[in-house]
Structure formats: C-alpha cells, structure tokens
Amino acid sequence: MSASEVTAYIKAQDPTKAKTLEAMRKLLLEIEPKLEQTVAWKSAMFKYQDKFVVGLCAHKAHMSFSLPSSELLGTFTEDLKDFVVSKNSFQFGVDQVLPKKLVSKLVKARLAEIRGSK
C-alpha cells in the first residue's frame, strides 16, 4: 500500500469529497511530513513508524477522522464538542476541511503516544 493507492482512493470519490480528502491529506503531511500513506479498512490511513496515526474515510453523507486510540480521542472532548463522536472517530462535513489547529493537536498527541510506546 502506498501514496498512489491513497490517490486512487481519493479520486474514486465524488468531486466534493475528493477535494476535501486531498486538502486533509495535504494538511496532515504539512503537520508531519514523515507520515506514510496507505489504504486500510476502506480508508486513507496515515502511519508513523509502522503504526497508524490517523485515518480519513468518505461516507455517503459525511467524512470521518479516526484515531486508532479511543483513549486518546476521549481526551479531546472539549475540542470535539461540535462533532458527532464515536469510540475512535468523529464525523465532519463532506465539504469541511478541519482546522489545522485541531488536526495538529490530534496528530501530535498520537505521535507522542506512539513515541512513548517504544
């Protein structure tokens, strides 16, 4: 799995979702350029040191942003109060690029968790 498969995943979406996914991908790689890209669980996934950091998935009526750590996601209750949150993901609009500040907080927290688990 590779960046080219993520590109194919993005291009397979309708134009609105594809534009949002591409903007989110760019944002994630700006925050951490060393993220590896793959497709898993029918989602665009981003890994660091062979561990999943975050995922993006296009659904019929929304997008989802996932963290593979439900415990970590639970620490962002205040930041995510305006989103529909499940165990390890939250929903956002198909035409909504998440704020860089929020995405950066989530990514950096997950990276710290990965680095601490060595």
KAPEGI-V228600 format. One record per helix or strand of 2 or more residues. SS is the DSSP state (A for helix, B for strand). FROM is the first residue (numbers start at 1). LEN is the number of residues. If there is no record, write none. Layout:
ss=SS from=FROM len=LEN
ss=SS from=FROM len=LEN
//
This chain:
ss=A from=3 len=9
ss=A from=15 len=17
ss=B from=36 len=5
ss=B from=43 len=6
ss=B from=51 len=8
ss=B from=63 len=4
ss=A from=70 len=7
ss=B from=89 len=4
ss=A from=100 len=17
//
